[in-house]
Amino acid sequence: MKKITFSIALSVITLASVAQKTILVNGGKFGNQTENVSVSVYDPQTGISTTIDSIHTQSVQDVLVVGNIAFVAAQDSIVRYNLTNNSRTAAVKFAGSSTKSLAIAPNNELIVSNWYGRTSYNIYIYNQTTLSLVDSINIPSGVNSMLVEPTNDLLIVTQNQSTGVPNYQDTLGSIIAATISNRTVISPLTTSGYSGDVGELIAKPNGTGAYAINSVSNTIIDVNAANFPIVTTSLNTSSQNFKVNNRSQYEVNGDTLFLRMNQGIGTINLNNLAVIDSNLVDTVVTAFAYDTSNFKFYVTATDFFSYSSGKIYDRVGNYSGSFATASSPEAIAVIYSRTTGLISFSNKEKIGFSIYPNPAINHFSIEANLTAEACVQILNYNGQLVKKVNQLNSSSQIDVSDLSSGIYFVNVLMNNTVSTQKLIIQ
């Protein structure tokens, strides 16, 4: 059997806050042929939203931020931006019928999926800098979601039955794996005990595979990497209503999945698929981004006609302000700028640890295989460092009697790797 490990890019604020912006891609008013897709940047330091570009099409599918570069998939167009100076640096007409999702290959090529209208070659590969077309992969039927597994040079995609047009309520899905370097489909992945839709792919926090969040059936498929190409199924037995159709409708922070659920934003523990909060942010949500440096949600909503502002919520769901948008703000992402105190890790194996008791009252312990250089940081929900402890071992207790009741985040730093868990202090 071939074992697949999935890795997750992680950026953690440790000693200082970080300057950041939010990029929004707005689809314009529905049916108004004079309005095009607009790209804007919101600066929370000044509270000002600035339009940086217009794309001559009328729908947006995805935005992907890589460092100071953003890629936008807008129907028949792919556009690249330098976010340091908010300038367009490249643009190309999409080779397929309609863009859907974006990903970066291990060799830094840009992968773009085709959504509908084609019965073959639904993956296209571009030069990340020039956006020139490099190659394609012959995957049948439109591709909804993609996940790159760099260690094994794999691309995992989900697709649902299509009759030539987008079918938002499709119920017959599949998962396909392909090698990226030689552009070859390996095999469809067999799903055990499930025959419904297949939704957005999310890497497991422990690196053992992926989950597919299925918004028609309200289920979660467990793509078990250890038994590739076998796919087992875990059904979410709660009565929650998932509404996840693209990257701008979920965020992963450590082992916590924030996702569009019911009428707002809910949270799921990715270690056991338990619902933590079914309505953390109580508002109508079209798209959202979670700022992991300042622990804020930037939320947009649209009726495709009239809305022109977004809302800001803190980590516990309290409304804290608003920001301007154009019509139909359907894609959003946070842009991070490094400052002293930001530790960034990409494709690192996470530290497995648990906290007990949790909730804690006066102290807690960490269960993990810690080395002498291990360090623990405790941050409040605003991202401020409130306690730091060095030279821990598996029997050490951390005193939190001096901290107020509330939600905190515990970072364990060891061997140039950081993992995060939520801590509740009563």
C-alpha positions as a Python dict, from the first residue, in 0.01 Angstrom:
ca = {
    (1, 'M'): (0, 0, 0),
    (2, 'K'): (113, 352, -65),
    (3, 'K'): (86, 581, 233),
    (4, 'I'): (1, 944, 178),
    (5, 'T'): (79, 1218, 425),
    (6, 'F'): (-82, 1558, 397),
    (7, 'S'): (97, 1869, 520),
    (8, 'I'): (-49, 2203, 619),
    (9, 'A'): (112, 2545, 591),
    (10, 'L'): (108, 2717, 930),
    (11, 'S'): (186, 3071, 1040),
    (12, 'V'): (176, 3150, 1412),
    (13, 'I'): (209, 3482, 1592),
    (14, 'T'): (439, 3438, 1888),
    (15, 'L'): (577, 3760, 2031),
    (16, 'A'): (424, 4046, 1841),
    (17, 'S'): (125, 4140, 1636),
    (18, 'V'): (158, 4152, 1260),
    (19, 'A'): (50, 4412, 1007),
    (20, 'Q'): (-205, 4262, 771),
    (21, 'K'): (-461, 4345, 507),
    (22, 'T'): (-763, 4169, 363),
    (23, 'I'): (-816, 4117, -8),
    (24, 'L'): (-1173, 4100, -140),
    (25, 'V'): (-1291, 4002, -486),
    (26, 'N'): (-1638, 4131, -568),
    (27, 'G'): (-1857, 3990, -844),
    (28, 'G'): (-2067, 4299, -910),
    (29, 'K'): (-2446, 4333, -923),
    (30, 'F'): (-2618, 4032, -1072),
    (31, 'G'): (-2755, 4097, -1421),
    (32, 'N'): (-2593, 4439, -1449),
    (33, 'Q'): (-2374, 4410, -1759),
    (34, 'T'): (-2199, 4739, -1683),
    (35, 'E'): (-2044, 4603, -1361),
    (36, 'N'): (-1735, 4384, -1365),
    (37, 'V'): (-1544, 4194, -1100),
    (38, 'S'): (-1352, 4434, -877),
    (39, 'V'): (-1056, 4362, -649),
    (40, 'S'): (-1016, 4565, -330),
    (41, 'V'): (-788, 4567, -27),
    (42, 'Y'): (-904, 4655, 324),
    (43, 'D'): (-647, 4796, 567),
    (44, 'P'): (-758, 4747, 929),
    (45, 'Q'): (-499, 4997, 1049),
    (46, 'T'): (-672, 5281, 864),
    (47, 'G'): (-1018, 5128, 818),
    (48, 'I'): (-1001, 5211, 445),
    (49, 'S'): (-1096, 4983, 155),
    (50, 'T'): (-917, 5058, -172),
    (51, 'T'): (-1013, 4924, -515),
    (52, 'I'): (-696, 4806, -689),
    (53, 'D'): (-827, 4652, -1012),
    (54, 'S'): (-1120, 4554, -1230),
    (55, 'I'): (-1150, 4222, -1417),
    (56, 'H'): (-1373, 4222, -1723),
    (57, 'T'): (-1599, 3935, -1624),
    (58, 'Q'): (-1896, 3904, -1390),
    (59, 'S'): (-1831, 3625, -1144),
    (60, 'V'): (-1551, 3522, -911),
    (61, 'Q'): (-1464, 3170, -799),
    (62, 'D'): (-1146, 3180, -585),
    (63, 'V'): (-863, 3388, -443),
    (64, 'L'): (-535, 3234, -326),
    (65, 'V'): (-270, 3429, -133),
    (66, 'V'): (91, 3304, -138),
    (67, 'G'): (319, 3538, 57),
    (68, 'N'): (280, 3880, -102),
    (69, 'I'): (122, 3740, -421),
    (70, 'A'): (-249, 3684, -483),
    (71, 'F'): (-409, 3480, -760),
    (72, 'V'): (-772, 3540, -859),
    (73, 'A'): (-988, 3296, -1054),
    (74, 'A'): (-1275, 3491, -1211),
    (75, 'Q'): (-1482, 3283, -1452),
    (76, 'D'): (-1282, 3298, -1778),
    (77, 'S'): (-979, 3482, -1635),
    (78, 'I'): (-679, 3422, -1408),
    (79, 'V'): (-506, 3729, -1266),
    (80, 'R'): (-191, 3766, -1054),
    (81, 'Y'): (-131, 4057, -811),
    (82, 'N'): (168, 4187, -619),
    (83, 'L'): (19, 4278, -280),
    (84, 'T'): (322, 4479, -172),
    (85, 'N'): (221, 4758, -409),
    (86, 'N'): (-131, 4631, -495),
    (87, 'S'): (-53, 4600, -866),
    (88, 'R'): (-161, 4356, -1135),
    (89, 'T'): (144, 4169, -1265),
    (90, 'A'): (-5, 3913, -1506),
    (91, 'A'): (-338, 3800, -1653),
    (92, 'V'): (-449, 3528, -1890),
    (93, 'K'): (-767, 3391, -2041),
    (94, 'F'): (-851, 3057, -1881),
    (95, 'A'): (-803, 2757, -2109),
    (96, 'G'): (-1115, 2582, -1978),
    (97, 'S'): (-1480, 2683, -1966),
    (98, 'S'): (-1498, 2827, -1613),
    (99, 'T'): (-1246, 2847, -1331),
    (100, 'K'): (-1326, 2695, -992),
    (101, 'S'): (-1033, 2651, -753),
    (102, 'L'): (-661, 2733, -727),
    (103, 'A'): (-363, 2548, -579),
    (104, 'I'): (17, 2562, -583),
    (105, 'A'): (217, 2257, -697),
    (106, 'P'): (538, 2145, -519),
    (107, 'N'): (743, 2299, -802),
    (108, 'N'): (549, 2627, -758),
    (109, 'E'): (335, 2588, -1069),
    (110, 'L'): (-20, 2724, -1041),
    (111, 'I'): (-294, 2464, -1072),
    (112, 'V'): (-641, 2580, -1183),
    (113, 'S'): (-945, 2354, -1200),
    (114, 'N'): (-1224, 2371, -1454),
    (115, 'W'): (-1574, 2369, -1307),
    (116, 'Y'): (-1812, 2267, -1586),
    (117, 'G'): (-1859, 2245, -1961),
    (118, 'R'): (-1583, 1991, -2035),
    (119, 'T'): (-1572, 1610, -2035),
    (120, 'S'): (-1190, 1589, -2030),
    (121, 'Y'): (-883, 1790, -1925),
    (122, 'N'): (-1038, 1965, -1625),
    (123, 'I'): (-704, 2055, -1465),
    (124, 'Y'): (-475, 2322, -1615),
    (125, 'I'): (-122, 2409, -1502),
    (126, 'Y'): (31, 2755, -1538),
    (127, 'N'): (363, 2925, -1478),
    (128, 'Q'): (312, 3102, -1147),
    (129, 'T'): (496, 3418, -1253),
    (130, 'T'): (390, 3472, -1614),
    (131, 'L'): (61, 3274, -1608),
    (132, 'S'): (159, 3107, -1934),
    (133, 'L'): (-11, 2770, -1986),
    (134, 'V'): (229, 2484, -1912),
    (135, 'D'): (20, 2166, -1931),
    (136, 'S'): (-306, 1996, -1837),
    (137, 'I'): (-424, 1676, -1667),
    (138, 'N'): (-693, 1464, -1828),
    (139, 'I'): (-945, 1441, -1546),
    (140, 'P'): (-1302, 1379, -1663),
    (141, 'S'): (-1590, 1594, -1539),
    (142, 'G'): (-1566, 1929, -1363),
    (143, 'V'): (-1343, 1962, -1056),
    (144, 'N'): (-1482, 2128, -743),
    (145, 'S'): (-1203, 2120, -485),
    (146, 'M'): (-829, 2042, -495),
    (147, 'L'): (-570, 1945, -236),
    (148, 'V'): (-197, 1924, -311),
    (149, 'E'): (6, 1664, -121),
    (150, 'P'): (366, 1773, -190),
    (151, 'T'): (553, 1485, -27),
    (152, 'N'): (411, 1231, -271),
    (153, 'D'): (364, 1468, -567),
    (154, 'L'): (-12, 1415, -553),
    (155, 'L'): (-314, 1617, -649),
    (156, 'I'): (-644, 1505, -490),
    (157, 'V'): (-960, 1644, -650),
    (158, 'T'): (-1332, 1613, -592),
    (159, 'Q'): (-1595, 1618, -860),
    (160, 'N'): (-1968, 1569, -891),
    (161, 'Q'): (-2184, 1453, -1178),
    (162, 'S'): (-2247, 1737, -1421),
    (163, 'T'): (-2466, 1779, -1728),
    (164, 'G'): (-2272, 2071, -1870),
    (165, 'V'): (-2380, 2344, -1629),
    (166, 'P'): (-2299, 2402, -1259),
    (167, 'N'): (-2522, 2182, -1045),
    (168, 'Y'): (-2523, 2319, -691),
    (169, 'Q'): (-2728, 2029, -554),
    (170, 'D'): (-2545, 1740, -720),
    (171, 'T'): (-2552, 1420, -517),
    (172, 'L'): (-2320, 1183, -703),
    (173, 'G'): (-1957, 1260, -627),
    (174, 'S'): (-1613, 1103, -651),
    (175, 'I'): (-1253, 1164, -550),
    (176, 'I'): (-961, 1125, -794),
    (177, 'A'): (-586, 1122, -733),
    (178, 'A'): (-323, 1223, -990),
    (179, 'T'): (53, 1265, -989),
    (180, 'I'): (144, 1625, -1061),
    (181, 'S'): (489, 1590, -1219),
    (182, 'N'): (388, 1345, -1493),
    (183, 'R'): (25, 1468, -1522),
    (184, 'T'): (-117, 1118, -1481),
    (185, 'V'): (-441, 1011, -1315),
    (186, 'I'): (-370, 731, -1065),
    (187, 'S'): (-715, 612, -976),
    (188, 'P'): (-1058, 715, -860),
    (189, 'L'): (-1076, 663, -483),
    (190, 'T'): (-1348, 424, -372),
    (191, 'T'): (-1582, 553, -105),
    (192, 'S'): (-1705, 296, 146),
    (193, 'G'): (-2066, 323, 261),
    (194, 'Y'): (-2139, 656, 94),
    (195, 'S'): (-2276, 762, -245),
    (196, 'G'): (-2356, 1131, -207),
    (197, 'D'): (-2195, 1459, -299),
    (198, 'V'): (-1824, 1523, -236),
    (199, 'G'): (-1730, 1873, -124),
    (200, 'E'): (-1433, 2082, -14),
    (201, 'L'): (-1112, 1896, 73),
    (202, 'I'): (-936, 1990, 399),
    (203, 'A'): (-609, 1835, 519),
    (204, 'K'): (-626, 1654, 853),
    (205, 'P'): (-427, 1828, 1129),
    (206, 'N'): (-239, 1506, 1211),
    (207, 'G'): (-120, 1459, 853),
    (208, 'T'): (-290, 1123, 796),
    (209, 'G'): (-520, 1221, 513),
    (210, 'A'): (-800, 1463, 437),
    (211, 'Y'): (-1164, 1536, 504),
    (212, 'A'): (-1424, 1627, 244),
    (213, 'I'): (-1697, 1856, 380),
    (214, 'N'): (-2017, 1767, 193),
    (215, 'S'): (-2278, 2041, 206),
    (216, 'V'): (-2565, 1863, 30),
    (217, 'S'): (-2568, 1554, 252),
    (218, 'N'): (-2423, 1735, 558),
    (219, 'T'): (-2160, 1465, 599),
    (220, 'I'): (-1783, 1445, 625),
    (221, 'I'): (-1581, 1189, 426),
    (222, 'D'): (-1259, 1065, 583),
    (223, 'V'): (-995, 1012, 314),
    (224, 'N'): (-775, 761, 495),
    (225, 'A'): (-419, 806, 369),
    (226, 'A'): (-287, 491, 539),
    (227, 'N'): (-510, 272, 322),
    (228, 'F'): (-476, 452, -9),
    (229, 'P'): (-661, 421, -240),
    (230, 'I'): (-937, 316, -1),
    (231, 'V'): (-1161, 594, 130),
    (232, 'T'): (-1360, 539, 447),
    (233, 'T'): (-1654, 752, 554),
    (234, 'S'): (-1729, 932, 878),
    (235, 'L'): (-2078, 1078, 891),
    (236, 'N'): (-2144, 1384, 1101),
    (237, 'T'): (-2449, 1276, 1297),
    (238, 'S'): (-2543, 1624, 1414),
    (239, 'S'): (-2824, 1818, 1254),
    (240, 'Q'): (-2596, 2096, 1133),
    (241, 'N'): (-2638, 2246, 787),
    (242, 'F'): (-2301, 2283, 612),
    (243, 'K'): (-2275, 2558, 349),
    (244, 'V'): (-1918, 2517, 226),
    (245, 'N'): (-1871, 2554, -149),
    (246, 'N'): (-1530, 2720, -185),
    (247, 'R'): (-1214, 2832, -3),
    (248, 'S'): (-1378, 3153, 124),
    (249, 'Q'): (-1632, 2957, 326),
    (250, 'Y'): (-1395, 2778, 564),
    (251, 'E'): (-1069, 2835, 753),
    (252, 'V'): (-844, 2594, 943),
    (253, 'N'): (-653, 2710, 1251),
    (254, 'G'): (-462, 2430, 1422),
    (255, 'D'): (-712, 2150, 1479),
    (256, 'T'): (-1014, 2382, 1459),
    (257, 'L'): (-1221, 2412, 1142),
    (258, 'F'): (-1423, 2732, 1107),
    (259, 'L'): (-1691, 2683, 843),
    (260, 'R'): (-2005, 2830, 702),
    (261, 'M'): (-2272, 2643, 897),
    (262, 'N'): (-2644, 2700, 945),
    (263, 'Q'): (-2688, 3079, 908),
    (264, 'G'): (-2345, 3181, 1033),
    (265, 'I'): (-2000, 3042, 1118),
    (266, 'G'): (-1959, 2726, 1323),
    (267, 'T'): (-1657, 2531, 1449),
    (268, 'I'): (-1558, 2164, 1430),
    (269, 'N'): (-1274, 1982, 1606),
    (270, 'L'): (-1082, 1813, 1325),
    (271, 'N'): (-936, 1551, 1558),
    (272, 'N'): (-1273, 1388, 1631),
    (273, 'L'): (-1519, 1571, 1400),
    (274, 'A'): (-1716, 1695, 1700),
    (275, 'V'): (-1908, 2020, 1660),
    (276, 'I'): (-1760, 2274, 1902),
    (277, 'D'): (-2002, 2557, 1831),
    (278, 'S'): (-2282, 2545, 1575),
    (279, 'N'): (-2322, 2924, 1565),
    (280, 'L'): (-2003, 3097, 1676),
    (281, 'V'): (-2065, 3399, 1453),
    (282, 'D'): (-2436, 3469, 1431),
    (283, 'T'): (-2488, 3655, 1105),
    (284, 'V'): (-2566, 3582, 740),
    (285, 'V'): (-2242, 3476, 571),
    (286, 'T'): (-2148, 3461, 204),
    (287, 'A'): (-1771, 3450, 257),
    (288, 'F'): (-1529, 3501, 544),
    (289, 'A'): (-1161, 3501, 636),
    (290, 'Y'): (-1008, 3440, 978),
    (291, 'D'): (-713, 3657, 1084),
    (292, 'T'): (-494, 3424, 1291),
    (293, 'S'): (-270, 3710, 1407),
    (294, 'N'): (-542, 3926, 1558),
    (295, 'F'): (-809, 3656, 1607),
    (296, 'K'): (-1073, 3833, 1399),
    (297, 'F'): (-1328, 3722, 1143),
    (298, 'Y'): (-1387, 3936, 833),
    (299, 'V'): (-1734, 3843, 710),
    (300, 'T'): (-1919, 3940, 393),
    (301, 'A'): (-2277, 3881, 287),
    (302, 'T'): (-2453, 3952, -40),
    (303, 'D'): (-2789, 3929, -207),
    (304, 'F'): (-2601, 4006, -535),
    (305, 'F'): (-2779, 4340, -557),
    (306, 'S'): (-2752, 4579, -264),
    (307, 'Y'): (-2503, 4489, 12),
    (308, 'S'): (-2186, 4699, 21),
    (309, 'S'): (-2024, 4636, 357),
    (310, 'G'): (-1870, 4357, 561),
    (311, 'K'): (-1862, 4287, 933),
    (312, 'I'): (-1581, 4218, 1178),
    (313, 'Y'): (-1617, 3975, 1471),
    (314, 'D'): (-1373, 3869, 1741),
    (315, 'R'): (-1274, 3508, 1818),
    (316, 'V'): (-1573, 3452, 2047),
    (317, 'G'): (-1827, 3591, 1800),
    (318, 'N'): (-1872, 3949, 1922),
    (319, 'Y'): (-1935, 4214, 1656),
    (320, 'S'): (-1661, 4477, 1655),
    (321, 'G'): (-1696, 4685, 1338),
    (322, 'S'): (-1752, 4699, 963),
    (323, 'F'): (-1562, 4757, 641),
    (324, 'A'): (-1659, 4868, 290),
    (325, 'T'): (-1702, 4625, 1),
    (326, 'A'): (-1830, 4647, -356),
    (327, 'S'): (-2131, 4446, -475),
    (328, 'S'): (-2123, 4067, -432),
    (329, 'P'): (-1805, 4018, -221),
    (330, 'E'): (-1772, 3644, -280),
    (331, 'A'): (-1399, 3573, -226),
    (332, 'I'): (-1183, 3695, 62),
    (333, 'A'): (-843, 3620, 214),
    (334, 'V'): (-613, 3770, 480),
    (335, 'I'): (-268, 3897, 379),
    (336, 'Y'): (7, 3867, 640),
    (337, 'S'): (316, 4088, 656),
    (338, 'R'): (603, 3957, 866),
    (339, 'T'): (729, 4157, 1162),
    (340, 'T'): (949, 4071, 1458),
    (341, 'G'): (783, 3791, 1648),
    (342, 'L'): (622, 3613, 1356),
    (343, 'I'): (737, 3255, 1313),
    (344, 'S'): (630, 3100, 985),
    (345, 'F'): (641, 2731, 909),
    (346, 'S'): (542, 2562, 585),
    (347, 'N'): (503, 2189, 532),
    (348, 'K'): (618, 2109, 887),
    (349, 'E'): (495, 1809, 1080),
    (350, 'K'): (279, 1922, 1370),
    (351, 'I'): (359, 1845, 1734),
    (352, 'G'): (99, 1610, 1876),
    (353, 'F'): (-5, 1727, 2222),
    (354, 'S'): (-308, 1747, 2446),
    (355, 'I'): (-406, 1973, 2735),
    (356, 'Y'): (-562, 1853, 3059),
    (357, 'P'): (-769, 1948, 3240),
    (358, 'N'): (-943, 2162, 2982),
    (359, 'P'): (-1127, 2370, 3099),
    (360, 'A'): (-859, 2454, 3355),
    (361, 'I'): (-898, 2642, 3682),
    (362, 'N'): (-558, 2712, 3838),
    (363, 'H'): (-323, 2500, 3629),
    (364, 'F'): (-299, 2258, 3337),
    (365, 'S'): (-53, 2003, 3204),
    (366, 'I'): (61, 1921, 2852),
    (367, 'E'): (77, 1562, 2738),
    (368, 'A'): (346, 1533, 2471),
    (369, 'N'): (697, 1407, 2404),
    (370, 'L'): (877, 1733, 2482),
    (371, 'T'): (1248, 1795, 2445),
    (372, 'A'): (1458, 2024, 2663),
    (373, 'E'): (1421, 2319, 2427),
    (374, 'A'): (1040, 2303, 2420),
    (375, 'C'): (862, 2630, 2489),
    (376, 'V'): (496, 2699, 2566),
    (377, 'Q'): (324, 3029, 2494),
    (378, 'I'): (-26, 3126, 2604),
    (379, 'L'): (-207, 3390, 2399),
    (380, 'N'): (-539, 3555, 2474),
    (381, 'Y'): (-808, 3560, 2206),
    (382, 'N'): (-677, 3894, 2078),
    (383, 'G'): (-347, 3726, 1996),
    (384, 'Q'): (-152, 3890, 2280),
    (385, 'L'): (115, 3687, 2456),
    (386, 'V'): (20, 3659, 2826),
    (387, 'K'): (255, 3385, 2950),
    (388, 'K'): (565, 3201, 2832),
    (389, 'V'): (714, 2889, 2995),
    (390, 'N'): (1048, 2723, 2905),
    (391, 'Q'): (1213, 2390, 2992),
    (392, 'L'): (901, 2181, 3025),
    (393, 'N'): (868, 1807, 3056),
    (394, 'S'): (573, 1570, 3041),
    (395, 'S'): (502, 1609, 3415),
    (396, 'S'): (519, 1989, 3430),
    (397, 'Q'): (215, 2184, 3543),
    (398, 'I'): (159, 2534, 3408),
    (399, 'D'): (16, 2782, 3656),
    (400, 'V'): (-266, 2996, 3512),
    (401, 'S'): (-412, 3116, 3841),
    (402, 'D'): (-308, 3469, 3748),
    (403, 'L'): (-509, 3467, 3423),
    (404, 'S'): (-871, 3575, 3393),
    (405, 'S'): (-1145, 3336, 3287),
    (406, 'G'): (-1187, 3308, 2913),
    (407, 'I'): (-1061, 3151, 2591),
    (408, 'Y'): (-686, 3125, 2530),
    (409, 'F'): (-458, 2958, 2275),
    (410, 'V'): (-159, 2746, 2372),
    (411, 'N'): (140, 2729, 2134),
    (412, 'V'): (395, 2451, 2179),
    (413, 'L'): (725, 2538, 2005),
    (414, 'M'): (983, 2265, 1954),
    (415, 'N'): (1234, 2176, 1681),
    (416, 'N'): (1133, 2477, 1467),
    (417, 'T'): (773, 2358, 1471),
    (418, 'V'): (463, 2508, 1630),
    (419, 'S'): (127, 2351, 1715),
    (420, 'T'): (-173, 2523, 1870),
    (421, 'Q'): (-459, 2410, 2095),
    (422, 'K'): (-746, 2606, 2246),
    (423, 'L'): (-757, 2637, 2626),
    (424, 'I'): (-1053, 2748, 2837),
    (425, 'I'): (-978, 2891, 3179),
    (426, 'Q'): (-1267, 2897, 3426),
}
